[in-house]
């Protein structure tokens, strides 16, 4: 095992996917005394993540999107193990840890079934767990039984079911007299709520199979129905990965509760209906702020202005416009531990003349709370927006106090304020102005040659607008997820982009914002520092 580890694809994320034997410990005579394995830190057992009661007790902020992505990553990691010829054997929730980035770590690897690559000798997995052992292995002696990845397929399906439905698949309402048999006997009979002629039916707390994407439904039916008598028909880890990838792309955010996700193929938010019927929400969130439609102004319908172009802004009083600029300072007006207002200033406010005063955003305390909720951050975290490029759409007002004139935007819709990468800000500002702010000087003609045509220089940091390639496409996809507040999905996209291009500064920048949104300030800071080092 030390000589033949599975492929580790997540070292760039400082993540350990497998607690794998790394080195043998020997005495002076070369006799093996033990081995070294890496320690997995800052992770929870899978039970803590999929079980609603455990999540509530540990105060874990987990939603269905998180669980889907965790299942996807587990399928990916198990496929890597199978590719090296190993059989996991004792797959159970206690042997899979997961961190707050949906990245699992598979432990207890010293119980795997290992086949020696040279001698073909098999070192068997001697343990199993009730509820995770396929029918063909029940009552078998593991000391003399060679297992295959087909047996792991059953165990993986049970893990995916636990993550998506929060309960075991071979569990429900027993419709025959007497007590329900043990899980192993139900597995032997092939009884689960969606098997033909099953004596186990969905109970009042059973989450129905039809709420997941049809591809996921088909995988479960193949595994537990078709695979009951024909084990080779069970989906492989790779097939689970593809199905979960399709299902994740089909997830949508609920427009009522912040922490709810549902399958678009199902058509509505199941978790809202369940909470209303049972009085318990297993993915508790908060009601979304309702914005009046009349307050929303799509940026495409408003003209873009530079924040420092005050003379032009003064002419737009009462108009709904989009303003782009770099924040000079942020000021939080707090009284009695309450946010009274919040200022984002652009340009140094030293002028006493209305003609060349400064631009600022003024957000009321109530508006600040809404903005923070939509951005997925705490109100005080807006202080970190100092020196950042910002875009805002809203109604322009003129405010004058003590002979100082400020042009300011009234923020009616908090969703219309966002951070920008420097490159994108410059692109928008370049469109907003006829001045050659982001243009090179005309190329000076060499002697005896006709003047060359002036060219516009591309902004070096504006990587998203260069030739479209895979890492750029992934970054674009991440930004789409981020705008939909699917920050975990956005992080996954930026991770993949950085796998393709390690010095892709804009991906670090956007990933930093996403990490900030999910509350991981340490990773956000690291990403911002790396982006700055790369010139973004």
C-alpha positions in Angstrom: 0.0 0.0 0.0 2.9 2.4 0.8 4.3 1.7 -2.7 1.0 1.9 -4.5 -1.2 4.7 -3.2 -4.3 6.0 -5.0 -4.0 9.2 -6.9 -4.4 12.2 -4.7 -6.0 15.0 -6.6 -6.5 17.5 -3.8 -3.1 18.2 -2.4 -3.3 21.7 -4.0 -6.2 22.3 -1.6 -4.2 21.2 1.4 -6.6 18.3 1.7 -6.0 14.6 2.5 -8.4 12.5 0.6 -7.2 9.1 2.0 -5.6 8.4 5.4 -3.2 6.1 3.6 -0.1 4.3 5.0 2.8 6.6 4.1 5.8 4.9 5.6 6.8 1.7 7.5 8.2 1.8 10.9 11.0 -0.7 11.5 13.5 -1.6 14.2 17.2 -1.8 13.7 16.9 -5.3 12.2 14.4 -4.2 9.6 11.4 -5.9 11.3 8.2 -4.0 10.7 6.7 -2.5 13.9 4.0 -0.4 12.4 3.4 2.4 10.0 2.7 6.1 9.7 -0.7 7.5 8.5 -1.7 11.2 8.2 -4.0 12.7 10.7 -7.3 14.1 9.4 -8.1 17.4 11.2 -11.1 19.7 11.2 -13.5 17.2 9.9 -16.8 15.5 11.0 -18.0 12.0 10.7 -20.5 11.5 7.9 -23.3 10.8 10.5 -22.8 14.3 11.9 -23.5 15.7 8.5 -26.4 13.7 7.1 -28.3 13.2 10.3 -30.6 16.2 11.1 -30.5 15.7 14.8 -26.7 15.6 14.9 -26.5 18.6 12.6 -28.7 20.6 15.0 -26.8 19.5 18.1 -23.4 20.4 16.6 -24.8 23.6 15.0 -23.6 22.6 11.5 -24.7 24.8 8.6 -25.5 22.1 6.0 -27.9 22.1 3.1 -28.9 19.7 0.4 -26.4 21.2 -2.0 -23.7 20.5 0.5 -24.8 16.9 0.9 -25.0 16.4 -2.9 -21.5 17.7 -3.4 -20.2 15.5 -0.6 -21.8 12.5 -2.2 -20.2 13.5 -5.6 -16.8 13.7 -4.0 -17.1 10.4 -2.2 -18.0 8.7 -5.4 -15.0 10.3 -7.1 -12.6 9.2 -4.3 -13.9 5.6 -4.3 -13.5 5.5 -8.0 -9.8 6.4 -7.5 -9.4 3.6 -5.0 -11.0 1.1 -7.3 -8.8 2.2 -10.2 -5.8 1.0 -8.2 -7.4 -2.4 -7.7 -8.4 -2.0 -4.0 -11.7 -2.9 -2.4 -12.8 -0.8 0.5 -14.8 -3.5 2.1 -16.1 -1.9 5.3 -17.6 1.3 3.9 -19.7 3.0 6.6 -20.3 6.5 7.9 -17.7 6.3 10.6 -15.0 5.6 8.1 -15.7 8.7 6.0 -14.9 12.2 7.4 -16.0 15.4 5.7 -14.8 19.0 6.2 -16.7 22.3 5.7 -15.6 22.4 2.0 -17.6 19.2 1.2 -14.2 17.4 0.8 -14.3 13.9 2.3 -11.4 11.9 3.8 -11.6 8.1 3.7 -10.1 6.6 6.8 -9.6 3.0 8.2 -7.7 2.2 4.9 -5.7 -0.5 6.8 -8.9 -2.7 6.6 -9.1 -2.5 2.8 -8.8 -5.7 0.7 -5.4 -5.5 -1.0 -4.1 -7.6 -3.9 -0.3 -7.8 -4.2 0.6 -6.4 -7.6 3.4 -8.9 -8.1 2.4 -12.2 -6.3 -1.4 -11.7 -6.7 -1.8 -12.7 -3.1 -5.0 -11.2 -1.5 -5.0 -9.6 1.9 -8.7 -9.7 2.8 -11.0 -7.2 4.5 -12.1 -9.1 7.6 -14.8 -6.8 8.9 -18.2 -5.6 7.7 -21.1 -3.5 9.0 -24.8 -4.4 9.2 -26.8 -2.5 6.7 -23.9 -2.1 4.4 -23.2 -5.7 3.4 -24.7 -6.8 0.1 -27.0 -9.9 -0.1 -24.4 -12.1 -1.7 -22.0 -11.6 1.2 -24.4 -12.2 4.1 -23.3 -15.1 6.3 -20.0 -15.3 4.4 -16.8 -15.8 6.3 -14.7 -12.7 5.4 -11.5 -14.6 6.3 -11.9 -16.8 3.3 -13.9 -14.6 1.0 -12.4 -12.5 -1.8 -14.4 -9.3 -2.4 -14.7 -7.2 -5.5 -15.6 -3.6 -6.3 -19.1 -4.9 -7.2 -19.7 -5.3 -3.4 -18.5 -1.8 -2.8 -21.1 -0.6 -5.3 -23.8 -1.6 -2.9 -22.2 0.1 0.1 -21.6 3.3 -1.9 -25.3 3.4 -2.8 -26.3 3.2 0.9 -23.9 6.1 1.7 -25.4 8.2 -1.1 -28.9 7.4 0.1 -28.0 8.4 3.7 -26.6 11.7 2.5 -29.6 12.6 0.3 -32.4 11.3 2.4 -31.0 11.3 6.0 -32.0 7.7 6.7 -31.2 4.1 5.7 -32.7 2.8 2.5 -33.8 -0.5 4.1 -36.1 1.2 6.5 -39.8 2.2 6.5 -43.2 1.0 7.6 -43.4 -2.8 8.0 -46.8 -3.8 6.6 -46.9 -7.4 7.9 -47.8 -8.6 11.4 -45.0 -8.5 14.0 -41.9 -6.4 14.3 -39.8 -5.4 11.3 -36.9 -7.7 10.7 -33.3 -6.6 11.2 -31.7 -4.6 8.3 -29.7 -7.6 7.2 -32.8 -9.7 6.7 -34.5 -6.9 4.8 -31.5 -6.7 2.5 -31.6 -10.5 2.1 -35.2 -10.2 1.0 -34.6 -7.1 -1.1 -37.2 -5.2 0.9 -36.9 -1.4 0.7 -39.7 1.1 0.1 -39.4 1.1 -3.7 -39.0 -2.6 -4.5 -41.8 -4.6 -6.2 -44.0 -6.5 -3.7 -41.9 -5.1 -0.8 -43.2 -5.5 2.8 -41.5 -2.2 3.7 -43.4 0.8 2.5 -42.7 4.6 2.9 -43.5 5.7 6.4 -44.8 9.2 7.5 -41.2 10.4 7.8 -39.8 8.8 4.7 -38.5 11.3 2.2 -39.9 10.2 -1.2 -37.6 9.0 -3.9 -39.1 11.2 -6.6 -37.7 14.5 -5.1 -34.3 13.6 -6.5 -33.3 13.9 -10.2 -34.4 11.0 -12.4 -30.8 9.9 -13.0 -30.4 9.4 -9.2 -33.6 7.5 -9.0 -32.5 5.2 -11.7 -29.2 4.5 -9.9 -31.0 3.6 -6.7 -33.4 1.3 -8.6 -30.6 -0.4 -10.5 -28.6 -1.0 -7.3 -31.4 -2.2 -4.9 -33.8 -3.8 -7.3 -31.9 -5.0 -10.4 -28.7 -5.5 -8.4 -30.4 -7.6 -5.8 -30.2 -10.7 -8.0 -27.7 -9.4 -10.5 -25.0 -7.6 -8.6 -23.0 -6.6 -11.7 -25.9 -4.3 -12.7 -25.3 -2.0 -9.7 -24.0 1.4 -10.7 -20.2 1.9 -10.5 -18.6 4.7 -8.5 -18.0 6.4 -11.9 -21.7 6.1 -12.9 -22.7 7.6 -9.5 -20.4 10.5 -10.1 -21.9 11.3 -13.5 -25.5 11.0 -12.1 -24.7 13.2 -9.2 -23.0 15.8 -11.5 -26.2 16.0 -13.5 -28.4 16.2 -10.4 -26.3 19.0 -8.9 -26.7 21.0 -12.0 -30.4 20.6 -11.6 -30.6 22.0 -8.1 -32.2 25.4 -7.6 -32.4 27.7 -4.6 -35.7 28.1 -2.9 -37.1 31.7 -3.2 -38.7 31.4 0.2 -36.0 30.1 2.6 -32.3 30.8 2.3 -31.0 27.3 3.1 -33.4 25.3 0.9 -32.4 23.7 -2.4 -34.6 21.5 -4.5 -34.5 19.6 -7.8 -35.9 21.6 -10.7 -37.1 18.3 -12.2 -39.3 17.9 -9.1 -40.7 21.3 -9.7 -41.0 22.8 -6.2 -39.3 23.1 -2.9 -40.0 19.8 -1.1 -38.4 21.1 2.2 -40.8 24.0 2.5 -43.8 21.6 2.0 -42.3 19.1 4.5 -41.7 21.8 7.1 -45.3 23.1 6.7 -46.7 19.6 7.1 -44.5 18.3 9.9 -43.6 21.5 11.7 -39.9 20.6 11.5 -37.4 22.0 9.0 -34.3 19.7 8.7 -32.6 22.4 6.7 -33.5 25.5 8.7 -32.9 28.9 7.1 -34.4 32.3 7.3 -37.1 33.8 5.0 -35.7 35.6 2.0 -36.0 39.4 1.9 -38.7 40.3 -0.6 -37.7 43.0 -3.0 -40.4 44.9 -4.8 -40.1 44.3 -8.6 -40.3 48.0 -9.3 -37.1 48.5 -7.2 -34.9 46.3 -9.4 -33.2 47.9 -12.3 -31.2 45.5 -14.5 -27.8 47.0 -15.1 -28.2 46.5 -18.8 -31.0 49.1 -18.7 -29.0 51.8 -16.9 -26.1 53.8 -18.0 -22.7 53.2 -16.4 -20.8 56.1 -14.8 -17.4 56.4 -13.2 -17.7 57.3 -9.5 -15.1 60.1 -9.8 -16.9 61.7 -12.7 -18.9 64.0 -10.4 -19.7 66.7 -12.9 -21.5 64.2 -15.1 -23.1 62.5 -12.1 -24.6 65.9 -11.0 -26.6 66.0 -14.2 -28.2 62.6 -13.4 -30.1 63.6 -10.2 -33.2 61.5 -9.8 -32.1 59.0 -12.5 -31.5 55.3 -12.0 -27.9 54.6 -13.0 -25.0 52.2 -12.5 -21.9 53.6 -10.9 -18.5 51.9 -10.8 -15.5 52.9 -8.8 -12.9 52.0 -6.2 -13.9 52.5 -2.6 -11.8 55.1 -0.7 -13.0 54.3 2.8 -15.8 52.7 4.7 -17.4 54.2 7.8 -19.8 52.3 10.1 -22.0 54.6 12.1 -22.9 52.5 15.2 -25.0 53.8 18.1 -26.1 51.6 21.1 -24.6 48.5 19.3 -26.9 49.1 16.4 -25.9 49.9 12.8 -27.5 53.3 12.1 -25.9 53.8 8.7 -23.0 52.6 6.6 -21.0 54.8 4.2 -18.8 53.7 1.3 -16.9 56.7 0.0 -15.3 57.0 -3.4 -12.6 59.6 -3.9 -11.3 61.8 -1.1 -14.1 64.0 0.3 -12.2 67.2 0.7 -13.9 69.5 -1.8 -16.4 72.1 -0.6 -17.9 72.6 -4.0 -20.8 70.8 -5.5 -19.1 70.8 -8.9 -16.3 68.5 -7.8 -17.6 66.9 -4.6 -17.2 63.2 -3.9 -19.5 60.2 -4.6 -20.6 57.8 -1.8 -23.1 55.1 -1.0 -25.2 55.6 2.1 -26.9 52.5 3.4 -29.4 52.6 6.3 -29.2 50.2 9.1 -32.1 48.2 7.8 -30.8 48.3 4.3 -27.4 47.1 5.6 -28.9 44.0 7.2 -30.6 43.2 3.9 -27.5 43.7 2.0 -25.4 41.5 4.3 -28.1 38.8 4.1 -28.1 38.8 0.3 -24.3 38.9 0.2 -24.1 36.0 2.7 -21.9 38.0 5.1 -22.1 39.8 8.4 -22.7 43.6 8.3 -19.3 44.4 9.8 -17.6 42.4 7.0 -18.5 45.2 4.6 -15.6 47.1 6.1 -13.3 44.8 4.1 -14.6 46.4 1.0 -12.2 49.3 1.5 -10.0 49.6 -1.6 -12.2 47.2 -3.6 -13.9 48.0 -6.9 -17.7 48.2 -6.5 -20.6 48.4 -8.8 -24.0 49.8 -7.7 -27.3 50.4 -9.5 -29.9 52.7 -8.0 -31.4 56.1 -7.8 -28.9 59.0 -7.8 -29.4 61.7 -5.2 -27.6 64.9 -4.3 -26.9 65.5 -0.7 -25.5 68.7 0.7 -24.2 69.3 4.2 -22.0 72.1 5.6 -21.3 73.4 2.1 -20.1 70.0 1.0 -22.0 68.3 -1.8 -22.1 64.5 -2.2 -23.6 62.6 -5.1 -24.9 59.4 -3.6 -26.9 56.4 -4.8 -30.0 55.4 -2.8 -29.8 51.6 -2.6 -33.3 50.3 -3.1 -32.3 46.8 -4.1 -29.4 45.4 -2.1 -28.9 42.8 -4.9 -27.7 45.6 -7.1 -24.5 46.2 -5.2 -21.5 43.9 -5.8 -17.7 43.6 -5.8 -15.9 43.5 -9.1 -12.5 42.3 -10.1 -10.2 45.2 -11.2 -10.2 44.0 -14.8 -14.0 43.9 -15.1 -14.3 47.3 -13.4 -11.9 48.8 -15.9 -13.8 47.2 -18.7 -17.0 48.8 -17.5 -15.4 52.1 -16.9 -13.8 52.0 -20.3 -17.3 51.7 -21.8 -18.6 54.5 -19.6 -16.1 57.1 -20.8 -15.0 58.4 -24.1 -11.7 59.3 -22.6 -8.6 57.2 -23.3 -8.2 56.2 -19.6 -7.5 52.6 -20.5 -6.0 53.1 -23.9 -2.4 53.2 -25.0 -1.0 56.2 -26.7 -1.0 56.0 -30.5 1.9 53.9 -31.7 4.6 56.2 -33.0 5.4 55.5 -36.6 8.9 54.4 -37.6 10.7 56.6 -40.2 9.4 56.4 -43.7 6.3 54.4 -42.7 2.7 55.5 -42.6 1.2 56.2 -39.1 -0.1 53.1 -37.4 -3.6 52.9 -36.2 -4.0 53.5 -32.5 -4.8 50.3 -30.6 -6.6 49.7 -27.4 -4.6 47.8 -24.8 -6.2 44.9 -23.1 -6.2 45.2 -19.3 -3.7 42.6 -18.1 -5.7 41.6 -15.1 -9.0 41.2 -17.1 -8.4 37.5 -17.8 -12.1 36.8 -18.1 -12.3 38.7 -21.4 -9.4 37.1 -23.1 -9.7 34.2 -25.5 -12.2 31.7 -24.0 -10.4 28.6 -22.8 -11.3 26.0 -20.2 -10.1 27.8 -17.1 -11.8 31.0 -18.2 -15.0 29.0 -18.8 -14.8 27.5 -15.4 -14.3 30.9 -13.8 -17.3 32.2 -15.7 -19.3 29.3 -14.5 -18.2 29.9 -10.9 -19.3 33.5 -11.1 -22.8 32.4 -12.3 -23.0 30.1 -9.3 -21.8 32.9 -7.0 -24.5 35.3 -8.4 -27.0 32.6 -7.5 -25.4 32.4 -4.0 -24.3 28.8 -4.7 -21.0 29.6 -3.2 -19.8 25.9 -2.7 -20.4 25.2 -6.4 -18.5 28.4 -7.2 -15.6 27.3 -5.1 -15.5 24.0 -6.9 -15.4 25.8 -10.3 -12.5 28.1 -9.2 -10.7 25.0 -7.8 -10.9 23.3 -11.1 -9.8 26.5 -12.9 -6.7 26.7 -10.7 -5.9 23.1 -11.4 -5.6 24.0 -15.0 -3.8 27.3 -14.4 -2.0 27.7 -11.1 -1.2 31.4 -11.6 -4.7 32.4 -12.6 -5.0 35.4 -10.3 -8.6 36.2 -11.1 -9.7 32.8 -9.9 -8.0 33.3 -6.6 -9.8 36.7 -6.3 -13.2 35.3 -7.0 -12.6 32.2 -4.8 -11.6 34.5 -2.0 -15.0 36.3 -2.3 -16.8 32.9 -2.3 -14.8 31.8 0.8 -15.8 35.0 2.5 -19.4 34.4 1.7 -19.3 30.9 3.3 -17.6 32.3 6.4 -14.1 30.9 5.9 -12.2 34.1 6.4 -8.8 32.4 6.7 -9.0 30.9 3.2 -10.5 34.1 1.9 -7.5 36.1 3.1 -5.1 33.6 1.6 -6.8 33.8 -1.8 -6.8 37.6 -1.7 -3.1 37.7 -0.9 -2.3 35.3 -3.7 -4.5 37.3 -6.1 -2.6 40.5 -5.1 0.7 38.7 -5.5 -0.3 37.8 -9.1 -1.3 41.4 -9.8 -5.1 41.3 -9.5 
